[in-house]
């Protein structure tokens, strides 16, 4: 019985991940995420239910469309697997509570934002501002209070606005975009101002560790545009799961 709950959560997470792939593909194109049903991007043939089983269908079809044999991006099973792992992580963190459902949905939005930002260097307002509205509406079921959520929103958006204008004043160039501002404001609603500070620190650290080598490998100059949204999203996710533990460990080391 105990094992059946994580198993069920993981399986449901896989199927939700399949829907997240639809969101990643359609939201930037301003298409409906409900209709029409999933189709091959190349031949436009409708994908049958038995060809749309998360991960398994990809393996069975050997990563190709059944009809036109076009290669299917490995991102599809990757997103499905990440969705399942995120669901298990949130179950471990919150148990089967209201907070689990809310934070899992929040993490799914961050996952969609991550891949859209990687592909298009945009963060849709429907996800960031929508997340702010939903977060404030559901704050009574979150570990943060309503004032903490509002302060987190203000600190998250405000800090990045200062950074953006400061960078522009010093260099005459635009750094991060307005989408990052709204994203961090949305993160602040769910984590409070302390979570915002942790997210900025962790996002900057991850951005340096990953972004600089990536730019070098791609033979791009260090001023090339690298989306910051994915690093903020990952930093926020780490904060929700391990933030308190990491902060306690840090101060223990200092003392």
QUIRA-V954009 format. One record per pair of residues at least 12 apart in sequence whose ideal C-beta (glycine too) atoms are under 7 Angstrom apart, sorted by the first residue. I is the first residue (numbers start at 1). J is the second residue. D is the distance in Angstrom with one decimal. If there is no record, write none. Layout:
BEGIN
i=<I | I>
j=<J | J>
d=<D | D>
END
This chain:
BEGIN
i=<5 | 6 | 6 | 9 | 9 | 9 | 10 | 10 | 10 | 12 | 13 | 13 | 13 | 13 | 14 | 14 | 14 | 14 | 14 | 15 | 16 | 16 | 17 | 17 | 17 | 17 | 17 | 17 | 18 | 18 | 18 | 20 | 20 | 20 | 20 | 20 | 21 | 21 | 22 | 23 | 24 | 24 | 24 | 24 | 27 | 27 | 27 | 28 | 28 | 28 | 28 | 38 | 40 | 40 | 40 | 40 | 42 | 42 | 42 | 43 | 43 | 43 | 43 | 45 | 51 | 54 | 55 | 55 | 55 | 58 | 58 | 58 | 79 | 79 | 82 | 83 | 83 | 86 | 86 | 86 | 87 | 89 | 90 | 90 | 90 | 93 | 93 | 98 | 99 | 99 | 99 | 102 | 102 | 102 | 103 | 106 | 106 | 107 | 109 | 109 | 110 | 110 | 110 | 112 | 113 | 113 | 113 | 113 | 114 | 114 | 114 | 117 | 117 | 117 | 118 | 118 | 121 | 121 | 122 | 123 | 123 | 123 | 123 | 123 | 125 | 128 | 128 | 128 | 128 | 129 | 131 | 132 | 132 | 132 | 132 | 135 | 135 | 135 | 135 | 136 | 136 | 142 | 144 | 144 | 148 | 149 | 149 | 151 | 151 | 152 | 152 | 152 | 152 | 152 | 152 | 152 | 153 | 153 | 153 | 155 | 155 | 155 | 156 | 156 | 156 | 156 | 156 | 157 | 157 | 157 | 157 | 159 | 159 | 160 | 160 | 160 | 160 | 161 | 163 | 164 | 176 | 179 | 180 | 180 | 180 | 183 | 183 | 184 | 184 | 184 | 187 | 187 | 187 | 191 | 191 | 191 | 195 | 195 | 198 | 198 | 199 | 199 | 199 | 199 | 202 | 202 | 202 | 203 | 203 | 203 | 203 | 206 | 206 | 206 | 207 | 207 | 211 | 214>
j=<96 | 88 | 91 | 87 | 88 | 91 | 84 | 87 | 88 | 87 | 83 | 84 | 86 | 87 | 54 | 55 | 80 | 83 | 84 | 54 | 83 | 108 | 54 | 79 | 80 | 82 | 83 | 84 | 52 | 54 | 80 | 79 | 83 | 108 | 111 | 112 | 76 | 79 | 38 | 112 | 79 | 112 | 115 | 116 | 116 | 124 | 126 | 116 | 120 | 122 | 124 | 52 | 65 | 67 | 68 | 70 | 65 | 68 | 70 | 65 | 67 | 68 | 70 | 67 | 66 | 80 | 77 | 80 | 81 | 72 | 76 | 77 | 111 | 115 | 111 | 108 | 111 | 104 | 107 | 111 | 104 | 241 | 103 | 104 | 107 | 240 | 241 | 141 | 141 | 142 | 143 | 138 | 141 | 142 | 240 | 131 | 190 | 237 | 127 | 131 | 233 | 236 | 237 | 127 | 127 | 183 | 229 | 233 | 229 | 230 | 233 | 227 | 229 | 230 | 227 | 230 | 225 | 227 | 179 | 179 | 180 | 182 | 183 | 229 | 182 | 179 | 182 | 183 | 186 | 182 | 186 | 153 | 185 | 186 | 189 | 149 | 186 | 189 | 190 | 149 | 189 | 190 | 191 | 192 | 192 | 189 | 192 | 192 | 193 | 188 | 189 | 191 | 192 | 193 | 195 | 196 | 185 | 188 | 189 | 188 | 193 | 196 | 184 | 185 | 187 | 188 | 196 | 181 | 182 | 184 | 185 | 196 | 200 | 176 | 180 | 181 | 184 | 181 | 176 | 176 | 228 | 229 | 228 | 229 | 232 | 229 | 232 | 196 | 199 | 232 | 199 | 232 | 236 | 236 | 239 | 240 | 239 | 243 | 239 | 243 | 232 | 235 | 236 | 239 | 235 | 238 | 239 | 228 | 231 | 232 | 235 | 231 | 234 | 235 | 228 | 231 | 226 | 226>
d=<6.5 | 5.9 | 6.3 | 4.9 | 6.2 | 5.2 | 4.6 | 6.4 | 5.7 | 6.9 | 4.8 | 3.6 | 6.8 | 3.4 | 3.8 | 6.3 | 5.0 | 6.6 | 4.7 | 5.8 | 5.3 | 6.6 | 6.0 | 5.1 | 3.4 | 6.7 | 3.0 | 6.4 | 6.6 | 4.9 | 5.6 | 5.5 | 5.8 | 5.9 | 6.0 | 5.6 | 5.2 | 5.2 | 6.4 | 4.9 | 6.9 | 5.5 | 4.7 | 5.9 | 6.5 | 5.5 | 6.9 | 5.5 | 5.1 | 6.7 | 6.9 | 6.1 | 4.6 | 6.4 | 6.3 | 6.5 | 6.8 | 5.5 | 4.3 | 6.5 | 5.3 | 3.8 | 6.8 | 4.3 | 5.7 | 4.1 | 4.6 | 5.5 | 6.4 | 6.2 | 6.1 | 4.6 | 6.8 | 6.9 | 6.2 | 6.5 | 6.7 | 6.6 | 4.9 | 6.9 | 5.6 | 5.8 | 5.2 | 4.5 | 6.5 | 6.8 | 5.5 | 4.2 | 6.2 | 6.3 | 6.7 | 5.5 | 5.9 | 6.4 | 6.1 | 6.8 | 5.5 | 5.9 | 5.5 | 5.5 | 4.0 | 6.4 | 6.4 | 6.4 | 5.5 | 6.5 | 5.7 | 5.9 | 6.6 | 4.3 | 4.9 | 4.2 | 3.7 | 5.8 | 5.8 | 6.1 | 6.2 | 5.4 | 6.0 | 3.2 | 6.8 | 6.8 | 5.3 | 5.3 | 6.7 | 6.6 | 3.9 | 4.9 | 4.9 | 5.9 | 4.1 | 6.5 | 6.1 | 4.8 | 5.5 | 6.6 | 6.7 | 3.7 | 5.3 | 6.1 | 6.0 | 6.5 | 6.8 | 4.5 | 4.1 | 4.7 | 6.8 | 6.9 | 4.9 | 3.0 | 5.7 | 6.0 | 4.4 | 4.9 | 6.5 | 5.5 | 4.8 | 4.9 | 5.1 | 5.8 | 4.2 | 5.0 | 3.9 | 4.4 | 5.8 | 3.2 | 4.4 | 5.1 | 6.9 | 6.4 | 3.6 | 7.0 | 6.7 | 6.4 | 5.8 | 4.5 | 5.3 | 5.8 | 7.0 | 5.5 | 5.4 | 6.7 | 5.4 | 5.9 | 6.6 | 5.7 | 5.9 | 6.4 | 6.9 | 6.0 | 5.6 | 6.7 | 4.5 | 6.4 | 5.8 | 6.6 | 4.9 | 6.5 | 4.6 | 5.1 | 5.9 | 4.2 | 4.6 | 5.5 | 3.4 | 5.6 | 6.7 | 6.9 | 4.1 | 4.3 | 3.7 | 4.6 | 5.9 | 6.3 | 6.1 | 4.2 | 4.6 | 7.0>
END
